[in-house]
């Protein structure tokens, strides 16, 4: 049987030495990825998630910022 995404992510979190994500955090990350992917190119999705984490921005705030860019017509 194949490993589920949740199982893989939990194992990856353990390997990184961090707590696993909650279901709510995963959902918010997927929303952020969706906004980024639909506002530009699909490749923006994982990079946007990485940038939010690197900046230490809370997921809800990261989603709001991404939506704000999207509603403003994107980047200059």
Buried (B, 14 or more C-beta within 10 A) or exposed (E): EEEEEEEEBBEEEEEEEEEBBEEEEBEBBEBBBBBBBEBBEEEBBEEBBEBBEEEEBEBEEBBBBBBEBBEEEEEE
